[in-house]
Amino acid sequence: MQSGKPLSTKIDATVPTAARMYDHYLGGKDNYAADRAACEELDKVVPSTRALALNNRRFLQRVVQTLTQDFGIRQFLDHGSGLPTQDNVHQVAQRVDPSARVVYVDNDPMVLVHGRALLEQDERTTVIHADLRETEAIFTHPDTERLIDFSQPVAVLFNSVFHCIPDSEADGPPAVVRRVAERLAPGSFLVMCQLVSEDPKVREFVTDFMDQATQGHWGRVREEKDVAEWFEGLEILEPGLVEVSTWRPDSEVAPRQLTQEWIEFGGVGRLR
């Protein structure tokens, strides 16, 4: 948070976190009983969540490959990166160009521990422990300054993470986007998506449930129009702002989001 309050480095297995719940939905092993129990309760009202998480991961991989391969991006700053899984940002980018550099940012201490262990031998990739709202601290962190040249285009990722922070004039998603965009060179990209629903009952249930389950480490499920506001002033890549399984799918038979109680909605914008 912008208050400068220090982040906890203690892993509490009794309180679910969004990162560990996401890990469980992706079939990972870096989660606890509390995380799995929270997922079970969530599934009773929004049963498409596992498919949604998998489709979101595939969206991230397609975006990174597209930006690296088609637009020459070699620098990525991934906010709220979550626990390492298969085909992480650095692996996708470095398959296109081994010189690609990635800084992962997360406030979950478990992400820090597992991420640093995974990346110990990779000098072009690092994980820093920070709240995604701490723009100044993130951009001036020694590891960020070592790996990222902000005079050149950068892809900044806010993939399925803004629903984890509440609305706030100083620290809500629009404020974070503005602060980040001001620091980026023309030709940089912002990748943004979050959980949305047009059903007010779904928004209310998930927001309240996750806020209680994570003990306040949650924002809210929003609407498509909220996400669209974050892209104002950016050149939005085709196909626009969409449910993410339909963003440049690999093939006509690629998995699609079939249920619609809530979706992951967003896209990719370029700074002119």
Rosetta blueprint (number, residue, H / E / L):
1 M L
2 Q L
3 S L
4 G L
5 K L
6 P L
7 L L
8 S L
9 T L
10 K L
11 I L
12 D L
13 A L
14 T L
15 V L
16 P L
17 T L
18 A H
19 A H
20 R H
21 M H
22 Y H
23 D H
24 H H
25 Y H
26 L L
27 G L
28 G L
29 K L
30 D L
31 N L
32 Y L
33 A H
34 A H
35 D H
36 R H
37 A H
38 A H
39 C H
40 E H
41 E H
42 L H
43 D H
44 K H
45 V H
46 V L
47 P L
48 S L
49 T H
50 R H
51 A H
52 L H
53 A H
54 L H
55 N H
56 N H
57 R H
58 R H
59 F H
60 L H
61 Q H
62 R H
63 V H
64 V H
65 Q H
66 T H
67 L H
68 T H
69 Q H
70 D H
71 F H
72 G L
73 I L
74 R L
75 Q E
76 F E
77 L E
78 D E
79 H E
80 G L
81 S L
82 G L
83 L L
84 P L
85 T L
86 Q L
87 D L
88 N L
89 V H
90 H H
91 Q H
92 V H
93 A H
94 Q H
95 R H
96 V H
97 D L
98 P L
99 S L
100 A L
101 R E
102 V E
103 V E
104 Y E
105 V E
106 D E
107 N L
108 D L
109 P H
110 M H
111 V H
112 L H
113 V H
114 H H
115 G H
116 R H
117 A H
118 L H
119 L L
120 E L
121 Q L
122 D L
123 E L
124 R L
125 T E
126 T E
127 V E
128 I E
129 H E
130 A L
131 D L
132 L L
133 R L
134 E L
135 T H
136 E H
137 A H
138 I H
139 F H
140 T L
141 H L
142 P H
143 D H
144 T H
145 E H
146 R H
147 L H
148 I L
149 D L
150 F L
151 S L
152 Q L
153 P L
154 V L
155 A E
156 V E
157 L E
158 F E
159 N E
160 S L
161 V L
162 F H
163 H H
164 C H
165 I L
166 P L
167 D L
168 S L
169 E L
170 A L
171 D L
172 G L
173 P H
174 P H
175 A H
176 V H
177 V H
178 R H
179 R H
180 V H
181 A H
182 E H
183 R L
184 L L
185 A L
186 P L
187 G L
188 S L
189 F E
190 L E
191 V E
192 M E
193 C E
194 Q E
195 L E
196 V E
197 S L
198 E L
199 D L
200 P H
201 K H
202 V H
203 R H
204 E H
205 F H
206 V H
207 T H
208 D H
209 F H
210 M H
211 D H
212 Q H
213 A H
214 T L
215 Q L
216 G L
217 H L
218 W L
219 G L
220 R L
221 V L
222 R E
223 E L
224 E H
225 K H
226 D H
227 V H
228 A H
229 E H
230 W H
231 F L
232 E L
233 G L
234 L L
235 E E
236 I E
237 L L
238 E L
239 P L
240 G L
241 L L
242 V E
243 E E
244 V H
245 S H
246 T H
247 W L
248 R L
249 P L
250 D L
251 S L
252 E L
253 V L
254 A L
255 P L
256 R L
257 Q L
258 L L
259 T L
260 Q L
261 E L
262 W L
263 I E
264 E E
265 F E
266 G E
267 G E
268 V E
269 G E
270 R E
271 L L
272 R L
